[in-house]
Amino acid sequence: MSQDIATATTRFAPSPTGRLHVGNIRTALHNALFAMRHGGRFVLRIDDTDAERSTAAFDQQIRDDLAWLGLFPDAQVRQSERFALYDRQFERLRDAGRVYACFETPEELDLRRKVLLGRGLPPVYERKTTDVPAPEGLAPHWRFKLDHSAPITWTDLVRGEQRFDPALISDPVVRRADGSWLYLLPSVIDDIDMGITHIVRGEDHVSNSATQVQMFEALGADVPHFAHEALLVAAEGKLSKRFGAIGVGEMVEVGLEPMALLSLLARLGTSQPVEPLATLAELADGFDFAHFGRAPAHFDLAEVEQLNARLIHQLDFVHVHDRLPEGATEPDWLLLRGNLTHVCEFADWADVLDGDLRKLPTPEEDRAFLAEAAATASTLDWSADPWVTLTTALKASSGRKGRTLFHPLRVALTGRDSGPEMALLLQRIGRDRALARLRAAAA
């Protein structure tokens, strides 16, 4: 199976039983990027057949989270609205003898598994002969009948050649006794109906794919390409609940940019460099499952933070102006962005630029120096480069250099130990405000 195709149709199929987290955000992103790169379609399918656990609130939240991430599906469907289609295809399979009724209780099945394991045999479901009478008054559950005549094979876009012996796989239950659906068969029916060409998901679905290959074939459909990706783990080991639960809500709360997270998730598990890219189109360019390895992909939130800072340092004003305080200007954004790690930190600099600083205690040894700085600054031509002129004069008169020269001036003028380049910042602060701050610090 080659990725060299003209178009692709992919799908992201979350269950509305919770918010999106890092793992399924990565799955959604890779489906979207692959479809984008190949000029295809990205479909959102809400898998809400579990009526007891699915909620309308989580359904909407998933859509809102995808929108915040900038992932906009080309089509959206809900499984709960497609039961008539599932019934029709189920009848086709039943008429063809590919689904059959079973009547064992969970307790009976569990006991039989233990017996088989005790004999050193694989705990595979044992089909009953057709002449076994159905228990009276007991509704059946339904299994898909696997064909044992040939191995199940496909070429996975991540894992390479895959081969399963169907005789070592239990016939999967596809419908419960109450008529409700399990995941496997409706998913295949949807993939056929929506023309899905590529199924991209975690490696924990590999055995599901083996049974679904035969379901596609039983329904007379082409089998899509599969890409089973290595699962995410935390940097220090297994992806814990704390890391696994990190999602859009937490990202918004700490002020992270969507593209910082997506830039990491697009390259995690590959040898490609992780770079803070500003658009999905840039991420899609060159996206290829051939770059992904089979080793677990290590996710570290600290890397997202680092990318977030690097991304902000290159963001243009047009991309952030609606999130800045009223009256913020493009020159101010360009002045400060290189010192920010989150956009919301811009507001913290309002007093430095235009307000009154909280007076910090000045070390005794710096007071005379700052008084001299105020006197010198009052004589400067502020239309030129007052910072260079001021520090050059003070270096000559005081003998100070390096940190002992620059640090007291920065603290007196900004109230901070670090920040943007002082030459630009001093011009923005202006003569009158700068003189007042130097005099206050010297007092």
Buried (B, 14 or more C-beta within 10 A) or exposed (E): BEBEEEEBBBBBBBBBBBBBBBBBBBBBBBBBBBBBBBEBBBBBBBBBBBEEEBBEEBBEBBBEBBEBBEBEBEEEBBBBEBBEBBBEBBEBBBEEEBBBBBBBEEEEBEEBBEEBEEEEEEBBBEBEEEEEEEEEEEEBBBBBBBEEEEEBEBEBBBBEEBEBEBEEBBBBBBBEBEEEBBBBBBBBBBBBBBBBBBBBBBBEBBEBBBBBBBBBBBBEBEBBBBBBBBBBBBEEEEBEEEBBBBBBBBBEEEBBBBBBBBBBBBBBBBEBEBBBBBEBEEBBEEBEBEEBEEEBBBBBBEBBBBBBBBBBEEBEBEBBEEEBEEEBEEEBBEBBBEBBBBBEBBEEBEEBBEEEBEEEEBEEEBBEBBBBBBEBBEEBEBEEBBBEBBBEBBBEEBEBEEEEBBBBBBBBBBBBEEBBEBEBBBBBBEBEBBBBBBBBBBE
